[in-house]
Amino acid sequence: MRGPTISENTVPPDAPPGAPTDAAPVCPRHPDRVAYVRCQRCARPVCPDCQRPAAVGVQCVDCVREAAANQRSTRTAFGGVLRPGTRPVVTLSIIAVCVVAFIAQRTVPDFTARWYYSPFWGHEEPFRFLTSAFLHSEGSFFHILLNMVALWAVGPYLEVQLGRARYVTLYLLSALGGSVVVLASAALGWSNWFGGVVGASGAIFGLFGAAFVVMWRSGHPAQSILGIIAINMLFSFVVPGISWQGHLGGLVVGALVAAAYAFAPQERRRLVAVVLPVVVVALLLVVTTWAYGTAPEDVQTLWTLPRELQWAIVEGP
């Protein structure tokens, strides 16, 4: 839709009909500016501020906007919309949230304790299943730096290939999957019910798994990303203080979700994008329900206590 039409020439109000005009043409968007250059599409005068380069000559802002609105979106093989020059806003937003949270961890008392995840606190405050994926070790800049570099390395690629909605869904489901596997590990007796975990690593491992699936499905060499996954998983098992459970859970969930996206028929791609998160969350909920049902008696007893008393016992003075 174009702006209001304004005469390009000034005609005296008392001039007879049909009288010739010799006033200079003016820009419709800026009537105070003389404009001898005309738009190649609508032929209206266009001042320098409203000129947009075209294949031949220039076009006005209104014609460029109208052409962009009528142009069909170009999509990737996985449904992502190609937007030339557009920044990876989802990846940048996740990085920004992690940085702000890290600053809060170092400046706000008990911030980490209120948002980190452990199997015990996940039962009482389920939001911790996800919030822990935006926290990092307070005493180490290396932890958040390494995770954010890894996120920036693989995130923008997946954001373009899958589209923003599928990409952020993949990230959150991978983070959730990592927390659920930590819980399952406690239920099997492999880890502590009170052991806390923080970090975006589980979600990022999910992105690594997704990148491998997408590259393989596209026919691109994926050996490099497979090597990165293998090396990082090896470190997860041999380096103390790293939650291999969270990494493994994120990797498996991320790869499976990406596989569903990548192999979905084009005509059912939207349906898969809607139904898949529901199915994954339902399956993770089944595992969570089973795991909490196996909790030791002393843990279940703590769950019956008032919140303030739980905090005093678990977190200490």
PyMOL commands that set and color helices and strands:
alter all, ss='L'
color gray80, all
select helices_A, chain A and resi 48-50+61-70+89-107+111-115+119-124+128-134+141-162+164-187+201-218+223-238+244-263+266-293+297-303+307-315
alter helices_A, ss='H'
color red, helices_A
select strands_A, chain A and resi 51-53+58-60
alter strands_A, ss='S'
color yellow, strands_A
deselect
rebuild
show_as cartoon
